[in-house]
């Protein structure tokens, strides 16, 4: 044990004696570990942010949406949920306590909006008053659309904060008229801001009453998505099964045919998004971890140069009786300590980069570094140093003492 401590002390002394060279040696490891930690930190923060957003939906919520397989999408085909589907669900599913349908009133890609000569382009959502409770978003100014607005098919709208900014609407816009696809709508509210997610604004939209959207649409069959709440948590699975059976019957799907729709709980939606974020993080981390191998090759090259520079030193040590094993240990420990130090510095730098990215990109969430990411990065970087330090250490241990003493 004492011998091992002596070898470690010698290795540390060599690292301190060549500080600048040691810094250059570990630079590749630092960059590699920092990149991995930054990616994991940002993705973990994003995952937590998504979880918090979906937690507002509640465990008693269900969403029903159309689903088109990729093979059909490539053929230009698209499945839809129709008004008939929505009406049948409301009529036949007894467990429903609250329901909120939604569709894109002026096409899937949005519509032109204008006010006082300023124009923009945004999504126009046609929905009911239950939207704000089901999505947990509420007006910052004015009010949301009401059941009376929907029944009367009033030309009123609620705008997102991004729309207000893009149209440069100063002050309180409630009471002003907004032109949507050439049709005048009275602004009755401005929704509270929600920021961005995956780089896309969650505030770039206009909400109009559901029946108003049907009245002003171009007559094409809208693709309706439905968010509903059931009477109790115990009724969620039963309601999901009944909705699935009802829609399969309406769509005349034969046994064995896949569903052309999705019925998901809030927890399932959260899990789906979290899995997407996790897989994206794994792929990105795997890509940037290649730089760790580059850093390992850098350690090996510098250590080979170090062996050449310290040939006479090795010869003196062997002439004084140092066994080859001790020479091997010294260079191996030196390479491992360099990689370990690079790993620790990389973790700190990566966390700082993650914090910076999460600050600059709103909606991503605060950077979070899981303990397993730290442990894995430090362990892997240490293993890289051990692996790539083996060749220089073996070369140093095999040196002939007489030949080494003659080296200049």
Secondary structure, 3 states (H helix, E strand, C coil): CHHHHHHHHHHHHHHHHCHHHHHHHHHHHHHHHHHHHHHHHHHHHHHHHHHHHHHCCCCCEEEEEECCCHHHHHCCCCCCCCHHHHHHHHHHCCCEEEEEEEEECCCCCCEEEEECCEEEEEEEEEECCCHHHHHCCCEEEECCCCHHHHHHCCCEEEECHHHHHHCCCCCCCCCCEEEECCEEEEEEEEECCCCEECCEECCCEEEEEHHHHHHHCCCCCCCCEEEEEECCHHHHHHHHHHHHHHHHHHCCCCCCCCCCEEEEEHHHHHHHHHHHHHHHHHHHHHHHCHHHHHHHHHHHHHHHHHHHHCHHHHHHHHHCCCCHHHHHHHHHHHHHHHHHHHHHHHHHHHHHHHHHHHHHCCCCCCCCCCHHHHHHHHHHHHHHHHHHHHHHHHHHHCCCHHHHHHCC
